[in-house]
Structures are given as structure tokens and as C-alpha cells.
């Protein structure tokens, strides 16, 4: 396909096509809609109001497939017309205890039939709310041992890292090309919630440690490769105590812009940036080639 070309007010160059090719191949387990949303976030490609141009991106992907540039995953079977996803129930747990009395704490991925409940719970209780997941991500429940067995005491979300983050990129020592190629090896802790009715000192840092132990294996099962570094942003009204206790490293502050905002249009609060290396030789592993991709036999 000849480049550059324009779609609306967006110019596409060879680097954009390469990103599209790599994303479609790397995330072939996602649905077409999820791939389109991931691409819009990473290009970035959005309208003046900040909304991702998923529909336009989907049309571009179809055109690229017709020209032999990409091979999209098969269309997934749709349910009967008018059938809507189950509306989730908000999890409510009341539990006050010492950490030693509720062990073992378990951090485990949310099952497909539980996602609506996870979405509703996160949307209700998290200060930033929750609308919908975009791109590669894993949702987790945090469970502890209550008087009558395991109960949900919190939830986590890990997803795509920020597209460009000056403090992080300088701390890593990345070039712009290395950031573009290897950013998927960083995973962002987008949401972290301990339910409001749960009072268990040190639970948060303990859960973070448990998640860090398993995220590499979980991510490899779902997406075919292992992340090397975790990142998160902490709002200014919070000191990040649980991250510090879990041995995360504070490396600086954000610039007060949206995570995909290249044009200084969408101001946000200045947040502290925390990172957690998942392996000792993380700098070396961060720029290793991705493993040879294989066909995944089952859907997410």
C-alpha cells in the first residue's frame, strides 16, 4: 500500500503501517474490535473530543487485509440480535482482620463469567471509575480467607503501558525507536482497589507482591510473551505507601497530560510514577526480540 496516505485529518506513514502489522500479528488473540481499539490508542488516532476512532480504524484494517498488508483474526460468532451482556453485580464485602488471619491471600485472573461483576465493582468503588477495557489487559480478583471461606476483598487491572513517558523513558535509557518496538514489555497497573468494607493492614502491598509473582506467566499465556517491567501512576492525594512497601520504585512525576496526548490538549493532574522490575536483568530483557508468534488455539 502506497504511503503516505490520509484518512480524514490523519496522515499514515510507513512507520504507522509497521506498527499496524506488528500489532495485528502480536495480538492475534484479540477480537478485531479490540485490535482496532489498541491501534487507536497506540498510534494515537482519536477525534478532537478525545474519543478513539475505532470504527475508522476497523475500516482501515479491512482495506489493508484486502490489499494483503495484514491478516486479521477470524470473525467471532455473534449472539442473537438484541442479546446484551449481563449487567454485573457490585461485590460487597465486610471484613476486618489482621493479615495473618486471612492467609492465604489469592490473586487470580477474573473468569469470563465474572467480568461483568468486576466491571461493576471497579466502576462503583474506584476513584477513577471504570468504563471499558481497551487493548491487552488482565483483570484480577483479590481473595482472602473469611470466616466462611474465600471472599473477594479487592480487584486489579493490568494493561498497556503509557505510549510515551519522558521520565520513564529517560530512566530506562530508551531511544525513541526502542520505545516504539519494545513498549509492550511494560505493563501498567491501571486500577488497584481494596473494597471499602475491607480493613486489613498490609493487604494492599501483599496483593501487589502476589500479582508481581504471577503476571509474567499470566501475560505469556494470554499474549505469548512475558513483560519485564511494571509501571503505575499514583494520584497526588495519595503517598503511594503500598507500592513503596511492595518495593516499587518512585522515579518521578508525569507532565500533567493524558497518557496518549501528543498535542497538549487534555490536561490531567501531575501523578507520581512508580515502576517494578520483574527480572534482575530487566534492562537487557527489555530490548530482547519478541518470541516467534504462534497461532493461539482458543479465544480470550
N, C-alpha and C positions, 0 to 999 in steps of 0.2 A: 504494500500500500504506500503510495507516494506521500512523503512528508516534506515540509509541514502542511497541515490542513487545519481548517477551522470548523468548529461546531458552535454556533451562536457566537459568544464572545470569548470562547476558549480556543487557543491555538495548541495543537498537538504536534510535538516533535518526536524525533527518533527515540530520545530518552523516555518519553511518555509511553511509546509503543513497547519499549523493552520492559518497562515496569508492568504494563498490562500483561505481556506474555508471561513474565515471571510469576505474577500474582495468580493468573488463571491456572498455571501449572502447579504452583506450590500449594494452592488452596483448593485443589480439585474436589475435595470432600465437601466443600460448602455448596449451598444451592446457588443458582445463577443470581438470584436477588442479593444474597449475602456477598457474593463476589463483586457485584456492581457497587454495593454499599462500601465495601472495603476499598475498592479502587477510588471512589469519590472522596473518601477520607484521606487516602494516601497521595492523590495527585497534587493538591486537592482540587475538587471540582464542585462548586456549590453556587447557589443563586445569591443575589445581593442580600437576602434576608438570612443567609447562613445555612439554609437547608441544602442537604446533599442532593445532587441531580441524578438520583438513582435511575429514574426512568430513561433519561437521555443516555446514561452510561450503558444501560441494558440494550438500547437500540444500537449503540456503537459496537458492543460486543457481538451482537448478531451480524452486523455488517462485516466485522473483522473475521468472524467464523466463515462467512460466505466467501471471503477472499483468501481463506486458508492461512490467516495470520495466527489464529488461536483455535483450540478445540475445547468447546465448552462442555461441562458435565451434562449428562442426560437430564432431560426434564423430569421432574419428580411428579408422581401421581398426585392429583388434587382431590380433595374430598368433595362430597356433594355440594352443589351450589347452595349458598345460604347457611352452610355449616360453619360456625365460628369457634375459635379456640375457647376452651373452658376459661371462665373468669376465675382467677386464683383467690384463695382464701388467705388472709393475713395470719401468720403464725404468731401466737401469743403465749409466752412462757414466763412464769413467775418462779424464780429460783435464786435464793441467797445462800451462799455456802463458801467454804474455803476451797481452793483449787484441789487440794489433795483429796477432798471428799467427793469430787465429781469425776475423778480419773477412772478410766482413760477418756480423755477428750479425743474426738474423732473429727477430722476434716476430710470430707469426701465430696466428689462431684455430684451435682444435682441430676437426678434421673429425669428423662424427658417428661414423664407424667407429673413431676414435681415443679417444673419450670414456672407454671402459672402462679403457684403459691410463692415461689422465690421472688418472682417479679413483683407480685402484690406486696409482699413483706418489705422488700427493699424500697419500693415506691412510697410506702407508708411511713417508714421509720427513718430512712437515711436523710440527712440534712440536704443533700443534693437531689433527692428523689431518684426516680428511675423510669425511663420511658420505654426503651427497647435496646437490645444489644445490636452492635454493628461489628461486622468482621469477626476475626478469630477471637475466641473467648472461651473461658471455662468458668462456670458458676459453681460455688461450693456452699454446702451447709456446714455449720459447726455444731456438733452434738456433744453433750456432756451426760453424765450418768445422774439422772434424777432419782427420787425416791421409788419410782415405779418402773425404772428403765431409762433408756436413752431418750433425751429430749433435745429439740433444736434450741440453741442458745445464741446463734448468730449466723451470719452469711458473708460471703466474699465473692468478688468478681475480679478475674484477671483477664486482661485483653491487650490490644495492640498498644505499643509504646508511642509516645509523642513523636510526631513527624520530625521536628527539629527543635532542639533544646540546647541553647548555646552553652550553658553551664555544664550540662551533662556531656555534650559532645567534646568540649574542651577537656573535661576531667578524664574522659576515655582516651582522648588523643586521636579522635577520628578525623579523617578528611571528609569532605562533602561526598565523595564517591563511596567511601567506606560506609558512611551513614546510610546512603541510599540502598546499598547492597545488603547490609547486614543488620539493619534496624529490627527485622523480625526476631532476632535472637534476644531482644529485650522485651520483657512482658511487664505491663503496667498493672499494679493493684488499683483498679479503677474505683472499687467500692469495698468498704470494710464496715461491718455492722455487728455490734453486740446488742441484742434485743433490750429494749428499755426496762423490762421487768427482771433482767438478769443482773445480779450483783455478785460477781466472783472475782476478787482481786487477782491480778496477773493472768487472767484468762486470755486477754487480747494478745499479749506478747507470746503466750504459749501457743495460741492458734496460728499466729504468724510463723512461728518456727515450724509447726507441723506442716503448714502449706508449703513452705520453702523446701521441705524434705521431699515432697511428692510432686511438685509442679513440673519438674523436668520430665518425669516418666509419664505423667498425665498428658502433657503437651505433645510428647512424642507419639503416644497412642492416637491422639486426635489429629495431629497435624504433620506428623512424620519427621520432626526434628526436635532437638532439646534446646530450650532457652538457656542463656548463660548469665543473664543479669535481670534483676527485678528493679522496678522503679515505682515511685508513687509521689503524689503531691499532697501536702497537708495544708489545710486552710489556716490562715493567720491566727484565728482564735484558739487553735489547738497547739500544744507544745510538741506533739509527736512522741509522747512518753513511751507508748507501747512499741513503736518502731525502734526507738533507742534501746529499749530493754531487750528487743529481739535481735540486737546487733546490726540493725540497718545503719547506714552512714548518711548523715546530712551533708550535702555537697554545695548548697547554695539556694538561691531564690529564683523563681520564674520571673519573666519580664512583665507579667501582668497582662498577657494576651492569651486568646484562645489557643488551644493546642494545635490547631490547623490554620491559624490566622497569619497569613503572609503579608497582608496589606494593612495591618493595624486598624482593623475595622471593629473588632469585637473585644472590648476591654474586659478583663476579669481581675479578681483580686490577686495580689502577689502571694504566692504559696512557697513553702519550703519544699525542697526537692530531696528525696531520700532514695538511696539505692542499696541493693543487697546482692553481692556476687554469689552465684550458686555453685561455682567451682573455684579452686585455688588459682588455676592458670587462666582466669577469665579473660584477660586482655588478649591472649593468644587465641583462645577458643572463640572469641567474639568475631574474629575475622576469618574463621575457617570456612571453606566452601560448604554449602548445604549438601546433605546426603542426596544420592541419586533418588529421585522421586519414583514411587511405585504406585500402581493402581490400588486404591483403597476399596475393599470389598463391601463395606457397609456404610450407611449414612450416619451423619452425626446424630 
